[in-house]
Amino acid sequence: MPFRVLVVDDSRLARMAIARALSSIRPDWVRVEAGDADEAMALARQEPVQMALLDFNMPGRDGLTLASELRALDPGMPVAVISANHQEEVVRRAREIGTTFLPKPLTEQAMEAFLDQVAPLPRAGGR
């Protein structure tokens, strides 16, 4: 079964940038994309995802609310909330619910560091 990553952002351009970085870092992973929290939850209920990358500012429910809902489906799922809103309150709330905060603009290096932390690739020789 392929590793499925849910990418949620109301900006199509932002989803494309995240998809490009993911494809570069983990080309064998499958991306599932949604434009809002309702669509994301429907996709996650339809077929399980192993990780979620969520925009913070979206119409309807924000990324932190969505992160909590996804965690209810899978408490161990790695989740990152991505935002240009670097206010201490947002970062603190993200940490309180057990998600990683990644600042926008999201660099490929920051994405790779997060992925290496939560879903490291096996090393050659089994080490």
TIRO-675793 format. One line per 5 residues: number of its first residue (from 1); their letters; for each residue y, z, x negated of N, C-alpha, C. Coordinates in steps of 0.2 Angstrom, whole numbers. Each point is the difference from the previous one (the first is absolute). Example, Ala and Ser with C-alpha at 12.3 -4.5 7.8 and 13.67 -1.06 7.14 Angstrom:
// residues 2
1	as	-28/39/-66/6/0/4/6/0/-4; 5/-4/2/6/1/-4/5/3/4
// end
This chain:
// residues 127
1	mpfrv	-6/0/-4/6/0/4/6/0/-4; 5/-5/1/6/0/-4/4/6/1; 4/2/-5/5/5/0/6/-3/4; 2/4/6/5/-3/4/6/5/0; 6/-4/-1/6/4/-1/5/-2/6
6	lvvdd	3/5/3/4/-1/6/7/0/-3; 4/-6/1/7/0/-2/4/-1/6; 5/5/1/4/1/6/7/0/-2; 4/-5/2/7/-1/-1/3/-4/5; 6/1/3/3/-4/5/3/-6/-3
11	srlar	1/0/-6/2/-6/-4/-5/-4/-3; 0/-6/3/-6/-5/-2/1/-1/-8; 6/-1/-2/2/-1/-7/-3/6/-5; 1/6/3/-3/6/-4/-7/0/0; -4/-2/6/-7/0/0/-2/-6/-5
16	maiar	3/-5/-1/-2/-5/-4/1/2/-7; 5/4/-2/1/3/-7/-6/5/-2; -2/4/5/-5/5/-1/-7/-4/-1; -1/-5/5/-6/-4/-1/0/-4/-7; 5/-2/-2/0/-4/-6/-2/5/-6
21	alssi	3/6/0/-2/5/-5/-7/2/1; -2/1/6/-7/2/1/-5/-5/-3; 2/-6/2/-5/-6/-2/0/0/-8; 5/1/-3/1/0/-7/-4/5/-4; 0/6/3/-3/6/-3/-7/1/2
26	rpdwv	-2/-1/7/-7/1/3/-1/-7/4; -2/-5/-4/-1/-7/4/-6/0/5; -4/5/-1/-6/0/4/1/4/7; 5/3/0/1/5/6/3/-5/6; -2/2/6/2/-3/6/6/4/3
31	rveag	6/-4/1/6/3/3/-1/-2/8; 3/5/3/1/0/8/7/2/1; 4/-4/3/7/1/1/2/1/7; 5/5/0/3/1/7/7/1/-1; 4/-2/6/7/1/0/3/6/3
36	dadea	-4/4/3/2/7/2/-6/4/1; 1/7/2/-5/5/0/-5/-2/6; 2/-2/5/-5/-2/6/-5/-5/-2; 3/-5/-3/-5/-5/-3/-4/2/-5; 2/5/-5/-4/2/-5/-5/5/3
41	malar	1/4/4/-5/4/3/-5/-4/4; 2/-5/3/-5/-5/4/-5/-3/-6; 3/-2/-5/-4/-3/-5/-5/5/-4; 3/6/-1/-4/5/-3/-6/3/4; 1/0/7/-5/2/4/-5/-6/1
46	qepvq	2/-6/0/-4/-6/0/-5/0/-5; 2/0/-6/-4/0/-6/3/5/-6; -4/5/-2/2/5/-5/4/-3/-6; 5/3/-2/3/-2/-6/-1/6/-5; 0/-1/-7/-1/5/-5/6/2/-3
51	malld	6/-3/1/6/2/-2/6/-3/4; 6/4/0/6/-3/4/6/1/-5; 4/-6/1/7/0/-3/5/-1/5; 4/5/1/4/0/6/7/0/-1; 4/-4/3/8/1/0/2/6/3
56	fnmpg	5/3/-2/2/6/4/5/-2/6; 4/-4/-1/5/-2/5/-3/-6/4; -2/2/6/-3/-6/5/2/2/7; 1/-5/4/2/1/7/-6/4/3; 2/4/5/-6/4/3/-1/7/-4
61	rdglt	-6/0/-3/-2/6/-4/1/-2/-7; 2/5/-4/1/-1/-7/-6/1/-4; 0/-2/-6/-6/0/-4/-3/7/-1; 4/5/0/-3/7/-1/-4/1/6; 2/-1/6/-3/1/7/-7/-4/0
66	lasel	1/-7/-2/-6/-4/-1/-5/3/-5; 2/2/-5/-4/3/-5/-5/6/2; 4/4/4/-4/5/4/-5/-2/4; 2/-5/4/-5/-3/5/-6/-3/-4; 1/-4/-5/-5/-3/-4/-5/5/-3
71	raldp	3/6/-2/-3/5/-3/-5/4/5; 2/-1/6/-4/3/6/-7/-4/0; 1/-6/-1/-6/-5/0/-4/1/-6; 3/1/-6/-4/1/-6/4/5/-5; -1/6/0/4/5/-3/0/-1/-8
76	gmpva	-5/-3/-3/0/-2/-7/3/-6/-2; 3/-4/5/3/-6/-2/6/0/-4; 0/-3/-6/6/0/-4/6/-4/4; 6/3/0/5/-3/4/7/0/-5; 3/-5/0/7/0/-3/5/-2/5
81	visan	6/4/0/5/-2/4/6/-3/-5; 2/-6/2/4/-4/-5/7/0/4; 5/2/-4/7/0/3/6/0/-5; 5/-3/2/6/0/-4/4/6/1; -2/4/5/3/6/2/-3/6/-4
86	hqeev	3/1/-6/-2/5/-5/2/7/1; 2/1/6/3/7/2/-6/5/-1; 2/6/-3/-5/5/-2/-4/2/7; 3/0/5/-3/2/7/-6/-5/1; 1/-6/-1/-5/-5/1/-6/1/-5
91	vrrar	2/0/-6/-5/1/-5/-4/6/1; 3/6/2/-3/6/1/-5/0/6; 2/-3/6/-4/-1/5/-6/-5/-1; 1/-5/-4/-6/-4/-2/-5/4/-4; 2/4/-5/-4/5/-3/-4/5/4
96	eigtt	4/3/5/-3/5/4/-6/-3/4; 0/-6/2/-5/-3/4/-5/-3/-5; 0/0/-6/-5/-2/-5/1/-7/-1; 6/-3/0/0/-7/-2/4/-1/-6; 0/-6/-3/4/-1/-6/6/-4/2
101	flpkp	6/2/-3/6/-3/1/1/-5/-5; 1/-7/2/2/-5/-5/7/-3/2; 4/0/-5/7/-2/1/0/-8/1; 5/-3/4/1/-7/0/7/-1/-4; 0/-5/-3/-5/-6/0/-6/2/-4
106	lteqa	-6/-1/3/-6/2/-3/-2/-5/-6; -1/3/-6/-2/-5/-5/-7/0/-1; -2/-5/-3/-8/-1/-1/-2/6/-4; 4/2/-5/-3/6/-4/-1/6/4; 5/1/5/-1/6/4/-6/0/5
111	meafl	-1/-6/2/-6/-2/5/-6/1/-4; 0/-2/-6/-6/0/-5/-2/8/-1; 6/3/-2/-1/7/-2/-3/4/6; 2/-1/6/-2/3/6/-8/-2/2; -1/-6/-1/-7/-3/1/-5/3/-5
116	dqvap	2/1/-6/-4/2/-5/-1/8/1; 4/3/3/0/7/1/-5/1/6; 0/-4/5/-3/2/6/-7/-4/1; 0/-6/-3/-6/-4/0/-1/-4/-7; -2/4/-5/-1/-3/-7/-5/-5/0
121	lprag	1/-5/-4/-6/-5/-1/-5/3/-5; -6/-2/2/-5/3/-5/1/-4/-7; -1/4/-5/1/-2/-7/-6/-4/-3; 0/-4/-4/-5/-4/-3/-5/6/-3; -6/-1/0/-5/4/-3/-1/7/4
126	gr	3/0/6/-1/6/5/4/6/-2; 5/-1/-4/4/6/-2/6/0/3
// end
